[in-house]
Amino acid sequence: MSYAPDLESALNQQDTLWRGEMFIASWEISTRFWKSFPLISFPLYTMEWGLCKQHIAVFDGFRKGHVDCGIANLNIPQADFF
């Protein structure tokens, strides 16, 4: 399994294939990432498409997001990531 360069995929041990992206999109929505309105359109579209193609990945990601705290909700300054 190859890991994506983004932090969310690496922390959730998901790859960059469609199944992993659908998992991460559902996870982001479930962790209240929807507060960033312009950015939420991409995860919503990916989750919608995933309901037809990979509904188990969407369900797993959404369920995991309910118990996790999303990276966007940690209020970590961007300078701390570098």
N, C-alpha and C positions, 0 to 999 in steps of 0.2 A: 504494500500500500504506500503510495507516495503522498506526502503531506503537503498541503498548500502553504504558501508563504505567509498567509494571513494568520493572525493570532487566534481568532475564533476557531478556525478549522483545526489548528494544531492543538489547542486546549481540549477540543471535543473529539480528537482523534478521527477526523473525517478527511477524506481525500478531495481532490478537485473534480471528480467525476460528478455527473448529474445527481446521483443519489446523495453524495456528500453535500452538494450545494443546496439541495432541497431540505436536507436535515438542518443545515445552518440557517437557512431562511426561516424555517419554522421555529427554530430555537430563538432567533433574534426577535421575532414577533412575540413569542411567549415571554421573553424577558423584558417586555415593555420598550422595545426599540422603536415602537411606533411614535414615541414622543418627538422623534426627529422626522417631521412630516415629509420633506422632499425626498429623504433617503429611503423611506419605507416603501415606495412604489416598487422598487426592484425585489425586495423580499416577498411582498404580497403577490407579485406576478409569478415568482418562482414557486411559492407555496401553492398557488392556485394550479399551476401546471403540474406540480408534484402530486396533487390529490388525484389526478388522473393516471399518472405514470408510476409513481413510487409512494403510494399512500402510507405504507408502513414506515418509511423514512420520515415522512411529514409527521405522522403520529408520534414517533419516537422523539424527534426533535422538539416538538411542541410540549410533550410530557416532560422532557429533561429541562426545558427552559423554565418550567414552573418552579423547580427547586433550585435553579442556579440564579446567580446574579450576573446580569449582562455586563460586558466590559464597558459599554457606554454609561452604565449606571454607577460605576465605581468612583467617578469624579477624580480620576488621576490626571494630573497635568501632563500635557503632551511631552514636555521636556523630560519627564521621568522615564519615558520609553526609550530614550536615546542615551 
